[in-house]
Amino acid sequence: MDYGTAPEVSAALHTAIDQGVLGYLSPAIAGDMAVETSRYMREQCGWDVAPEHVHPVSDVMAALGVAISQYTPRGSAVIVPTPAYMPFLSFPPTRNRSVIEVPGIVDDGRYTHDLAAIDAAFKAGARTFVLCNPHNPTGTVFTRVELGAIAEVVERNGGRVFADEIHAPLRFDGREHIPYASISTAAAAHTITGTSASKAWNIPGLKAAQLITSNEADAEIYRGFGFAVQHGASTLGVVATTAAYRDGDAWLGEVVEYLDGNRRLLGSLLAELAPAIGYSIPDATYIAWLDCRALAIEGSPAEFFREHAGVTVTDGELCGAGYAGYVRFVFAMPRPILDQAVRAIAAAVATL
């Protein structure tokens, strides 16, 4: 995001630097983060997770690595619903795990999961399902009923879930975020959750995330190798995370309000200037999933927009097979820049 970070986060970082808190991550600092993460989850999401089940890691991808390497059979495949956050497709093969892509279903402009295809992927030998909620890149916030249906499929097949909930603080219209592991004892028993303050408070470069275990059996396994994982978490990142969860609500509220305006402006600008580009307003995140298939673009729309509009977007093909006609557009920018970007895209489209 182009908005800096919360003043409380900046102040905590300045204090830590002034006090020379630049060594390896200490148990006390990690413990403070665990306590604040636990409180935040309880107050904001209604999820009672014990602080001792909150573990520092470098980022959510590190948490995914733990989930597939330590909690599933060696060599078993990973189910990734598409379109997907790009590293979810590229990372598992680096751990000798194949990826089974499962395209989602769009119903009246809203993305959801293809449960039958997920069930078939488990039956084909996969053991991990990657749940991204809120969903990146479509912005869907899944309901309790939808999450329960996923849990039934996972339980029926003896699978596991890695729940990426990093965008949960960035929701609009009062939508409720329901942590997947909180919906039932069964879901808690088969889930590793990865989250972070990095997206909502704009601190991804500080390298700190939270891996959350939601049952004692998984926590016991984690205790056997956890030090090697948490060693990658940055001390300053953990300090910033603690401040964000503890003191950053007011700033976050202002950011969410601004992003809400941006997602609506994006919709109105596209409708006026480039109506052939499909856009469903997201429930959450600062990402728009744009359907450019109706445009007469030869080749990649992302490359076309970069060369002819000077606007950089992510090629939909990187988000999964079959999405070459889409682009992923981040709208977390000052509103005048957003207006300029959409007008440049529209001008480029008008030349086709």
C-alpha positions as YAML, in Angstrom:
chain: A
units: angstrom
residues:
- id: 1
  name: MET
  ca: [0.00, 0.00, 0.00]
- id: 2
  name: ASP
  ca: [1.09, 3.56, -0.64]
- id: 3
  name: TYR
  ca: [-0.03, 4.79, 2.79]
- id: 4
  name: GLY
  ca: [2.92, 4.29, 5.12]
- id: 5
  name: THR
  ca: [2.05, 2.61, 8.40]
- id: 6
  name: ALA
  ca: [0.34, 3.46, 11.67]
- id: 7
  name: PRO
  ca: [2.07, 6.12, 13.82]
- id: 8
  name: GLU
  ca: [1.95, 3.68, 16.73]
- id: 9
  name: VAL
  ca: [3.89, 1.15, 14.69]
- id: 10
  name: SER
  ca: [6.48, 3.75, 13.68]
- id: 11
  name: ALA
  ca: [6.85, 4.88, 17.29]
- id: 12
  name: ALA
  ca: [7.38, 1.33, 18.50]
- id: 13
  name: LEU
  ca: [10.07, 0.81, 15.87]
- id: 14
  name: HIS
  ca: [11.85, 4.06, 16.75]
- id: 15
  name: THR
  ca: [11.80, 3.11, 20.43]
- id: 16
  name: ALA
  ca: [13.19, -0.33, 19.71]
- id: 17
  name: ILE
  ca: [16.02, 1.10, 17.59]
- id: 18
  name: ASP
  ca: [16.81, 3.79, 20.16]
- id: 19
  name: GLN
  ca: [16.99, 1.11, 22.84]
- id: 20
  name: GLY
  ca: [19.17, -1.14, 20.70]
- id: 21
  name: VAL
  ca: [16.61, -3.94, 20.40]
- id: 22
  name: LEU
  ca: [18.33, -5.34, 17.33]
- id: 23
  name: GLY
  ca: [19.39, -8.78, 18.41]
- id: 24
  name: TYR
  ca: [17.86, -12.16, 17.83]
- id: 25
  name: LEU
  ca: [14.20, -12.53, 18.68]
- id: 26
  name: SER
  ca: [13.84, -13.00, 22.43]
- id: 27
  name: PRO
  ca: [11.17, -15.15, 24.11]
- id: 28
  name: ALA
  ca: [9.82, -12.05, 25.88]
- id: 29
  name: ILE
  ca: [9.29, -10.08, 22.64]
- id: 30
  name: ALA
  ca: [7.80, -13.11, 20.90]
- id: 31
  name: GLY
  ca: [5.57, -13.66, 23.91]
- id: 32
  name: ASP
  ca: [4.24, -10.10, 23.75]
- id: 33
  name: MET
  ca: [3.30, -10.65, 20.13]
- id: 34
  name: ALA
  ca: [1.55, -13.91, 20.96]
- id: 35
  name: VAL
  ca: [-0.50, -12.24, 23.69]
- id: 36
  name: GLU
  ca: [-1.56, -9.36, 21.44]
- id: 37
  name: THR
  ca: [-2.34, -11.70, 18.54]
- id: 38
  name: SER
  ca: [-4.50, -13.80, 20.85]
- id: 39
  name: ARG
  ca: [-6.33, -10.74, 22.13]
- id: 40
  name: TYR
  ca: [-6.84, -9.38, 18.63]
- id: 41
  name: MET
  ca: [-8.28, -12.68, 17.39]
- id: 42
  name: ARG
  ca: [-10.64, -12.87, 20.34]
- id: 43
  name: GLU
  ca: [-11.87, -9.28, 20.13]
- id: 44
  name: GLN
  ca: [-11.98, -8.87, 16.34]
- id: 45
  name: CYS
  ca: [-12.86, -12.38, 15.19]
- id: 46
  name: GLY
  ca: [-14.40, -14.12, 18.20]
- id: 47
  name: TRP
  ca: [-11.69, -16.79, 18.13]
- id: 48
  name: ASP
  ca: [-10.22, -17.94, 21.44]
- id: 49
  name: VAL
  ca: [-6.69, -19.03, 20.61]
- id: 50
  name: ALA
  ca: [-4.21, -19.46, 23.44]
- id: 51
  name: PRO
  ca: [-1.06, -17.31, 23.23]
- id: 52
  name: GLU
  ca: [1.08, -20.43, 23.47]
- id: 53
  name: HIS
  ca: [-0.41, -21.57, 20.16]
- id: 54
  name: VAL
  ca: [0.79, -18.41, 18.37]
- id: 55
  name: HIS
  ca: [4.26, -18.81, 16.87]
- id: 56
  name: PRO
  ca: [6.44, -16.21, 15.10]
- id: 57
  name: VAL
  ca: [7.60, -17.02, 11.57]
- id: 58
  name: SER
  ca: [9.06, -14.85, 8.83]
- id: 59
  name: ASP
  ca: [5.99, -14.77, 6.61]
- id: 60
  name: VAL
  ca: [2.88, -16.68, 5.62]
- id: 61
  name: MET
  ca: [4.79, -18.67, 3.00]
- id: 62
  name: ALA
  ca: [7.06, -19.96, 5.77]
- id: 63
  name: ALA
  ca: [3.93, -21.05, 7.61]
- id: 64
  name: LEU
  ca: [2.72, -22.85, 4.49]
- id: 65
  name: GLY
  ca: [6.07, -24.60, 4.27]
- id: 66
  name: VAL
  ca: [5.62, -25.85, 7.82]
- id: 67
  name: ALA
  ca: [2.06, -26.96, 7.15]
- id: 68
  name: ILE
  ca: [2.96, -29.12, 4.17]
- id: 69
  name: SER
  ca: [6.35, -30.42, 5.29]
- id: 70
  name: GLN
  ca: [5.60, -31.20, 8.92]
- id: 71
  name: TYR
  ca: [1.91, -32.11, 8.94]
- id: 72
  name: THR
  ca: [1.29, -34.05, 5.73]
- id: 73
  name: PRO
  ca: [2.78, -37.20, 4.15]
- id: 74
  name: ARG
  ca: [6.02, -36.75, 2.26]
- id: 75
  name: GLY
  ca: [5.40, -36.10, -1.42]
- id: 76
  name: SER
  ca: [1.64, -35.60, -1.13]
- id: 77
  name: ALA
  ca: [0.05, -33.03, -3.42]
- id: 78
  name: VAL
  ca: [-1.32, -29.62, -2.46]
- id: 79
  name: ILE
  ca: [-4.74, -28.41, -3.62]
- id: 80
  name: VAL
  ca: [-4.75, -24.74, -4.62]
- id: 81
  name: PRO
  ca: [-8.04, -23.13, -5.67]
- id: 82
  name: THR
  ca: [-7.55, -20.75, -8.57]
- id: 83
  name: PRO
  ca: [-7.19, -17.96, -9.33]
- id: 84
  name: ALA
  ca: [-4.62, -17.91, -6.55]
- id: 85
  name: TYR
  ca: [-1.97, -15.80, -4.89]
- id: 86
  name: MET
  ca: [0.94, -16.54, -7.17]
- id: 87
  name: PRO
  ca: [3.40, -18.08, -4.64]
- id: 88
  name: PHE
  ca: [0.79, -20.68, -3.64]
- id: 89
  name: LEU
  ca: [1.32, -22.18, -7.08]
- id: 90
  name: SER
  ca: [5.09, -21.82, -7.29]
- id: 91
  name: PHE
  ca: [6.15, -22.56, -3.70]
- id: 92
  name: PRO
  ca: [4.96, -26.17, -3.10]
- id: 93
  name: PRO
  ca: [7.09, -27.57, -5.96]
- id: 94
  name: THR
  ca: [10.17, -26.18, -4.19]
- id: 95
  name: ARG
  ca: [9.25, -28.57, -1.37]
- id: 96
  name: ASN
  ca: [8.83, -31.47, -3.79]
- id: 97
  name: ARG
  ca: [5.04, -31.19, -3.69]
- id: 98
  name: SER
  ca: [2.94, -31.12, -6.80]
- id: 99
  name: VAL
  ca: [0.04, -28.67, -7.06]
- id: 100
  name: ILE
  ca: [-3.47, -29.62, -8.10]
- id: 101
  name: GLU
  ca: [-5.18, -26.49, -9.37]
- id: 102
  name: VAL
  ca: [-8.93, -26.36, -8.77]
- id: 103
  name: PRO
  ca: [-10.63, -23.46, -10.59]
- id: 104
  name: GLY
  ca: [-13.32, -21.77, -8.56]
- id: 105
  name: ILE
  ca: [-16.93, -21.13, -9.46]
- id: 106
  name: VAL
  ca: [-18.30, -17.66, -10.11]
- id: 107
  name: ASP
  ca: [-21.96, -17.25, -9.22]
- id: 108
  name: ASP
  ca: [-23.50, -13.85, -10.02]
- id: 109
  name: GLY
  ca: [-20.06, -12.26, -9.88]
- id: 110
  name: ARG
  ca: [-19.09, -13.90, -6.58]
- id: 111
  name: TYR
  ca: [-16.20, -16.37, -6.36]
- id: 112
  name: THR
  ca: [-16.59, -19.56, -4.37]
- id: 113
  name: HIS
  ca: [-15.06, -23.04, -4.26]
- id: 114
  name: ASP
  ca: [-15.81, -26.08, -6.41]
- id: 115
  name: LEU
  ca: [-16.36, -28.61, -3.64]
- id: 116
  name: ALA
  ca: [-16.76, -31.59, -5.97]
- id: 117
  name: ALA
  ca: [-13.43, -30.83, -7.64]
- id: 118
  name: ILE
  ca: [-11.74, -30.40, -4.25]
- id: 119
  name: ASP
  ca: [-13.15, -33.75, -3.15]
- id: 120
  name: ALA
  ca: [-11.82, -35.35, -6.33]
- id: 121
  name: ALA
  ca: [-8.38, -33.83, -5.75]
- id: 122
  name: PHE
  ca: [-8.23, -35.33, -2.26]
- id: 123
  name: LYS
  ca: [-9.29, -38.69, -3.66]
- id: 124
  name: ALA
  ca: [-6.47, -38.38, -6.21]
- id: 125
  name: GLY
  ca: [-3.98, -38.29, -3.34]
- id: 126
  name: ALA
  ca: [-3.67, -34.68, -2.26]
- id: 127
  name: ARG
  ca: [-3.51, -34.09, 1.49]
- id: 128
  name: THR
  ca: [-3.36, -30.29, 1.89]
- id: 129
  name: PHE
  ca: [-5.99, -27.75, 0.90]
- id: 130
  name: VAL
  ca: [-4.92, -24.10, 0.75]
- id: 131
  name: LEU
  ca: [-7.75, -21.87, 1.93]
- id: 132
  name: CYS
  ca: [-7.22, -18.15, 1.32]
- id: 133
  name: ASN
  ca: [-9.85, -16.19, 3.28]
- id: 134
  name: PRO
  ca: [-10.41, -13.38, 2.45]
- id: 135
  name: HIS
  ca: [-9.60, -14.64, -1.00]
- id: 136
  name: ASN
  ca: [-6.70, -13.25, -2.98]
- id: 137
  name: PRO
  ca: [-7.24, -12.13, -5.74]
- id: 138
  name: THR
  ca: [-11.07, -12.06, -5.96]
- id: 139
  name: GLY
  ca: [-11.72, -10.51, -2.53]
- id: 140
  name: THR
  ca: [-14.44, -12.94, -1.46]
- id: 141
  name: VAL
  ca: [-15.04, -13.30, 2.29]
- id: 142
  name: PHE
  ca: [-16.37, -16.81, 2.84]
- id: 143
  name: THR
  ca: [-19.40, -17.43, 5.03]
- id: 144
  name: ARG
  ca: [-19.69, -19.86, 7.91]
- id: 145
  name: VAL
  ca: [-21.81, -22.14, 5.74]
- id: 146
  name: GLU
  ca: [-19.18, -22.14, 2.99]
- id: 147
  name: LEU
  ca: [-16.38, -22.83, 5.46]
- id: 148
  name: GLY
  ca: [-18.39, -25.65, 7.02]
- id: 149
  name: ALA
  ca: [-18.88, -27.27, 3.62]
- id: 150
  name: ILE
  ca: [-15.12, -27.18, 3.03]
- id: 151
  name: ALA
  ca: [-14.51, -28.75, 6.44]
- id: 152
  name: GLU
  ca: [-16.86, -31.61, 5.58]
- id: 153
  name: VAL
  ca: [-14.91, -32.38, 2.40]
- id: 154
  name: VAL
  ca: [-11.57, -32.22, 4.23]
- id: 155
  name: GLU
  ca: [-12.75, -34.45, 7.08]
- id: 156
  name: ARG
  ca: [-14.28, -36.98, 4.72]
- id: 157
  name: ASN
  ca: [-10.91, -37.37, 3.02]
- id: 158
  name: GLY
  ca: [-8.62, -37.19, 6.05]
- id: 159
  name: GLY
  ca: [-6.99, -34.04, 4.71]
- id: 160
  name: ARG
  ca: [-5.41, -30.95, 6.18]
- id: 161
  name: VAL
  ca: [-6.02, -27.24, 5.66]
- id: 162
  name: PHE
  ca: [-3.58, -24.37, 5.53]
- id: 163
  name: ALA
  ca: [-5.68, -21.26, 6.19]
- id: 164
  name: ASP
  ca: [-4.14, -18.03, 4.94]
- id: 165
  name: GLU
  ca: [-6.08, -15.25, 6.70]
- id: 166
  name: ILE
  ca: [-3.63, -12.41, 6.20]
- id: 167
  name: HIS
  ca: [-6.15, -10.02, 4.62]
- id: 168
  name: ALA
  ca: [-8.77, -10.49, 7.36]
- id: 169
  name: PRO
  ca: [-8.45, -6.95, 8.82]
- id: 170
  name: LEU
  ca: [-9.14, -5.39, 5.40]
- id: 171
  name: ARG
  ca: [-12.89, -6.06, 5.11]
- id: 172
  name: PHE
  ca: [-15.68, -3.80, 3.93]
- id: 173
  name: ASP
  ca: [-19.36, -3.26, 4.67]
- id: 174
  name: GLY
  ca: [-19.10, -4.80, 8.14]
- id: 175
  name: ARG
  ca: [-18.49, -8.29, 6.79]
- id: 176
  name: GLU
  ca: [-17.55, -10.82, 9.43]
- id: 177
  name: HIS
  ca: [-14.28, -12.69, 9.21]
- id: 178
  name: ILE
  ca: [-14.66, -16.20, 10.56]
- id: 179
  name: PRO
  ca: [-11.35, -17.94, 11.23]
- id: 180
  name: TYR
  ca: [-11.60, -21.35, 9.60]
- id: 181
  name: ALA
  ca: [-10.12, -23.17, 12.59]
- id: 182
  name: SER
  ca: [-12.79, -21.66, 14.83]
- id: 183
  name: ILE
  ca: [-15.83, -23.19, 13.12]
- id: 184
  name: SER
  ca: [-15.62, -26.65, 14.72]
- id: 185
  name: THR
  ca: [-13.47, -29.01, 16.71]
- id: 186
  name: ALA
  ca: [-12.87, -30.98, 13.52]
- id: 187
  name: ALA
  ca: [-11.64, -27.91, 11.64]
- id: 188
  name: ALA
  ca: [-9.37, -26.95, 14.54]
- id: 189
  name: ALA
  ca: [-7.89, -30.44, 14.48]
- id: 190
  name: HIS
  ca: [-6.85, -30.36, 10.82]
- id: 191
  name: THR
  ca: [-5.76, -26.74, 10.39]
- id: 192
  name: ILE
  ca: [-2.61, -24.67, 10.50]
- id: 193
  name: THR
  ca: [-3.41, -20.96, 10.23]
- id: 194
  name: GLY
  ca: [-1.05, -18.37, 8.81]
- id: 195
  name: THR
  ca: [-1.66, -14.67, 9.33]
- id: 196
  name: SER
  ca: [0.23, -11.41, 9.77]
- id: 197
  name: ALA
  ca: [-0.13, -7.70, 10.35]
- id: 198
  name: SER
  ca: [1.99, -7.16, 7.24]
- id: 199
  name: LYS
  ca: [-0.79, -6.46, 4.73]
- id: 200
  name: ALA
  ca: [-3.20, -4.44, 6.88]
- id: 201
  name: TRP
  ca: [-0.53, -2.30, 8.55]
- id: 202
  name: ASN
  ca: [1.76, -2.18, 5.52]
- id: 203
  name: ILE
  ca: [4.87, -3.76, 7.06]
- id: 204
  name: PRO
  ca: [5.68, -6.79, 4.85]
- id: 205
  name: GLY
  ca: [9.36, -5.87, 4.58]
- id: 206
  name: LEU
  ca: [9.82, -6.33, 8.33]
- id: 207
  name: LYS
  ca: [9.32, -10.11, 7.98]
- id: 208
  name: ALA
  ca: [7.07, -11.27, 10.79]
- id: 209
  name: ALA
  ca: [3.98, -13.45, 10.63]
- id: 210
  name: GLN
  ca: [2.08, -15.77, 12.93]
- id: 211
  name: LEU
  ca: [1.69, -19.51, 12.57]
- id: 212
  name: ILE
  ca: [-1.24, -20.59, 14.73]
- id: 213
  name: THR
  ca: [-1.82, -24.14, 15.87]
- id: 214
  name: SER
  ca: [-5.37, -24.89, 16.97]
- id: 215
  name: ASN
  ca: [-5.05, -28.23, 18.74]
- id: 216
  name: GLU
  ca: [-2.66, -29.73, 21.24]
- id: 217
  name: ALA
  ca: [-1.44, -32.52, 18.96]
- id: 218
  name: ASP
  ca: [-0.21, -30.05, 16.35]
- id: 219
  name: ALA
  ca: [1.26, -27.82, 19.06]
- id: 220
  name: GLU
  ca: [3.24, -30.76, 20.41]
- id: 221
  name: ILE
  ca: [4.62, -31.54, 16.96]
- id: 222
  name: TYR
  ca: [5.55, -27.90, 16.51]
- id: 223
  name: ARG
  ca: [7.53, -27.87, 19.74]
- id: 224
  name: GLY
  ca: [9.85, -30.42, 18.19]
- id: 225
  name: PHE
  ca: [11.06, -28.16, 15.37]
- id: 226
  name: GLY
  ca: [9.66, -24.67, 16.06]
- id: 227
  name: PHE
  ca: [12.90, -22.97, 16.98]
- id: 228
  name: ALA
  ca: [14.28, -23.53, 13.49]
- id: 229
  name: VAL
  ca: [11.19, -21.87, 11.99]
- id: 230
  name: GLN
  ca: [10.79, -18.90, 14.30]
- id: 231
  name: HIS
  ca: [14.46, -18.06, 13.91]
- id: 232
  name: GLY
  ca: [13.50, -16.45, 10.57]
- id: 233
  name: ALA
  ca: [11.18, -13.91, 12.17]
- id: 234
  name: SER
  ca: [12.63, -10.41, 12.49]
- id: 235
  name: THR
  ca: [12.81, -8.84, 15.95]
- id: 236
  name: LEU
  ca: [11.70, -5.46, 14.60]
- id: 237
  name: GLY
  ca: [8.93, -7.14, 12.64]
- id: 238
  name: VAL
  ca: [7.62, -8.77, 15.80]
- id: 239
  name: VAL
  ca: [7.83, -5.44, 17.66]
- id: 240
  name: ALA
  ca: [5.87, -3.76, 14.86]
- id: 241
  name: THR
  ca: [3.29, -6.56, 14.82]
- id: 242
  name: THR
  ca: [2.69, -6.24, 18.54]
- id: 243
  name: ALA
  ca: [2.16, -2.49, 18.22]
- id: 244
  name: ALA
  ca: [-0.16, -2.95, 15.24]
- id: 245
  name: TYR
  ca: [-2.43, -5.43, 16.98]
- id: 246
  name: ARG
  ca: [-2.35, -3.53, 20.27]
- id: 247
  name: ASP
  ca: [-2.58, 0.10, 19.16]
- id: 248
  name: GLY
  ca: [-3.22, 0.27, 15.42]
- id: 249
  name: ASP
  ca: [-7.01, 0.00, 15.18]
- id: 250
  name: ALA
  ca: [-7.73, 3.70, 14.62]
- id: 251
  name: TRP
  ca: [-5.25, 4.02, 11.75]
- id: 252
  name: LEU
  ca: [-6.48, 0.77, 10.22]
- id: 253
  name: GLY
  ca: [-10.05, 2.02, 10.34]
- id: 254
  name: GLU
  ca: [-9.08, 5.09, 8.33]
- id: 255
  name: VAL
  ca: [-7.22, 2.96, 5.79]
- id: 256
  name: VAL
  ca: [-10.15, 0.57, 5.34]
- id: 257
  name: GLU
  ca: [-12.46, 3.55, 4.82]
- id: 258
  name: TYR
  ca: [-10.13, 4.96, 2.17]
- id: 259
  name: LEU
  ca: [-9.79, 1.57, 0.45]
- id: 260
  name: ASP
  ca: [-13.57, 1.27, 0.46]
- id: 261
  name: GLY
  ca: [-13.74, 4.53, -1.47]
- id: 262
  name: ASN
  ca: [-11.07, 3.31, -3.87]
- id: 263
  name: ARG
  ca: [-12.82, 0.02, -4.68]
- id: 264
  name: ARG
  ca: [-16.01, 1.95, -5.43]
- id: 265
  name: LEU
  ca: [-14.20, 4.57, -7.49]
- id: 266
  name: LEU
  ca: [-12.50, 1.83, -9.49]
- id: 267
  name: GLY
  ca: [-15.88, 0.36, -10.29]
- id: 268
  name: SER
  ca: [-17.40, 3.66, -11.38]
- id: 269
  name: LEU
  ca: [-14.38, 4.60, -13.48]
- id: 270
  name: LEU
  ca: [-14.31, 1.24, -15.26]
- id: 271
  name: ALA
  ca: [-18.05, 1.38, -15.90]
- id: 272
  name: GLU
  ca: [-17.68, 4.85, -17.43]
- id: 273
  name: LEU
  ca: [-14.39, 4.57, -19.29]
- id: 274
  name: ALA
  ca: [-13.75, 0.86, -19.96]
- id: 275
  name: PRO
  ca: [-17.03, -1.04, -19.54]
- id: 276
  name: ALA
  ca: [-15.69, -4.08, -21.40]
- id: 277
  name: ILE
  ca: [-13.40, -4.82, -18.45]
- id: 278
  name: GLY
  ca: [-15.23, -7.03, -15.98]
- id: 279
  name: TYR
  ca: [-15.03, -6.10, -12.30]
- id: 280
  name: SER
  ca: [-16.84, -7.47, -9.26]
- id: 281
  name: ILE
  ca: [-16.36, -5.26, -6.23]
- id: 282
  name: PRO
  ca: [-14.38, -7.18, -3.59]
- id: 283
  name: ASP
  ca: [-15.66, -7.97, -0.10]
- id: 284
  name: ALA
  ca: [-12.14, -7.45, 1.28]
- id: 285
  name: THR
  ca: [-8.47, -6.86, 0.41]
- id: 286
  name: TYR
  ca: [-7.05, -4.08, -1.76]
- id: 287
  name: ILE
  ca: [-6.93, -6.24, -4.87]
- id: 288
  name: ALA
  ca: [-9.19, -6.17, -7.92]
- id: 289
  name: TRP
  ca: [-9.53, -9.16, -10.23]
- id: 290
  name: LEU
  ca: [-10.22, -7.70, -13.67]
- id: 291
  name: ASP
  ca: [-11.66, -9.73, -16.55]
- id: 292
  name: CYS
  ca: [-10.15, -8.47, -19.80]
- id: 293
  name: ARG
  ca: [-11.28, -11.31, -22.04]
- id: 294
  name: ALA
  ca: [-13.73, -9.12, -23.95]
- id: 295
  name: LEU
  ca: [-10.95, -6.80, -25.08]
- id: 296
  name: ALA
  ca: [-9.33, -7.35, -28.45]
- id: 297
  name: ILE
  ca: [-5.87, -7.77, -26.95]
- id: 298
  name: GLU
  ca: [-3.46, -10.13, -28.64]
- id: 299
  name: GLY
  ca: [-1.34, -11.78, -25.99]
- id: 300
  name: SER
  ca: [-1.07, -10.77, -22.35]
- id: 301
  name: PRO
  ca: [-3.36, -7.97, -21.10]
- id: 302
  name: ALA
  ca: [-0.82, -7.26, -18.36]
- id: 303
  name: GLU
  ca: [1.92, -6.71, -20.92]
- id: 304
  name: PHE
  ca: [-0.41, -4.56, -23.01]
- id: 305
  name: PHE
  ca: [-1.29, -2.30, -20.07]
- id: 306
  name: ARG
  ca: [2.35, -2.02, -19.06]
- id: 307
  name: GLU
  ca: [3.52, -1.07, -22.55]
- id: 308
  name: HIS
  ca: [0.60, 1.09, -23.72]
- id: 309
  name: ALA
  ca: [-0.76, 2.56, -20.47]
- id: 310
  name: GLY
  ca: [2.30, 2.61, -18.23]
- id: 311
  name: VAL
  ca: [0.35, 0.68, -15.59]
- id: 312
  name: THR
  ca: [1.81, -2.41, -13.96]
- id: 313
  name: VAL
  ca: [-0.57, -5.23, -13.07]
- id: 314
  name: THR
  ca: [-0.10, -8.95, -12.47]
- id: 315
  name: ASP
  ca: [-0.71, -11.30, -15.38]
- id: 316
  name: GLY
  ca: [-3.68, -13.52, -14.57]
- id: 317
  name: GLU
  ca: [-1.85, -16.50, -16.04]
- id: 318
  name: LEU
  ca: [0.45, -16.38, -13.01]
- id: 319
  name: CYS
  ca: [-2.63, -16.93, -10.83]
- id: 320
  name: GLY
  ca: [-3.55, -20.23, -12.44]
- id: 321
  name: ALA
  ca: [-4.14, -22.07, -15.69]
- id: 322
  name: GLY
  ca: [-6.98, -20.64, -17.73]
- id: 323
  name: TYR
  ca: [-6.73, -17.07, -16.44]
- id: 324
  name: ALA
  ca: [-4.62, -15.56, -19.21]
- id: 325
  name: GLY
  ca: [-7.36, -13.05, -19.98]
- id: 326
  name: TYR
  ca: [-7.38, -11.58, -16.47]
- id: 327
  name: VAL
  ca: [-5.17, -9.19, -14.52]
- id: 328
  name: ARG
  ca: [-4.68, -8.60, -10.82]
- id: 329
  name: PHE
  ca: [-4.78, -4.89, -9.95]
- id: 330
  name: VAL
  ca: [-3.76, -3.42, -6.58]
- id: 331
  name: PHE
  ca: [-5.81, -0.32, -5.78]
- id: 332
  name: ALA
  ca: [-4.12, 0.65, -2.49]
- id: 333
  name: MET
  ca: [-2.87, 3.98, -3.79]
- id: 334
  name: PRO
  ca: [-3.77, 7.66, -3.49]
- id: 335
  name: ARG
  ca: [-7.09, 8.32, -5.21]
- id: 336
  name: PRO
  ca: [-5.67, 10.74, -7.83]
- id: 337
  name: ILE
  ca: [-3.17, 8.05, -8.88]
- id: 338
  name: LEU
  ca: [-5.96, 5.48, -9.12]
- id: 339
  name: ASP
  ca: [-7.94, 7.84, -11.34]
- id: 340
  name: GLN
  ca: [-4.87, 8.44, -13.50]
- id: 341
  name: ALA
  ca: [-4.15, 4.71, -13.81]
- id: 342
  name: VAL
  ca: [-7.67, 3.77, -14.88]
- id: 343
  name: ARG
  ca: [-7.83, 6.62, -17.39]
- id: 344
  name: ALA
  ca: [-4.51, 5.47, -18.86]
- id: 345
  name: ILE
  ca: [-5.84, 1.91, -19.15]
- id: 346
  name: ALA
  ca: [-9.02, 3.16, -20.79]
- id: 347
  name: ALA
  ca: [-7.05, 5.28, -23.26]
- id: 348
  name: ALA
  ca: [-4.95, 2.27, -24.19]
- id: 349
  name: VAL
  ca: [-8.04, 0.11, -24.65]
- id: 350
  name: ALA
  ca: [-9.56, 2.76, -26.90]
- id: 351
  name: THR
  ca: [-6.71, 2.24, -29.37]
- id: 352
  name: LEU
  ca: [-7.64, -1.39, -29.98]
...
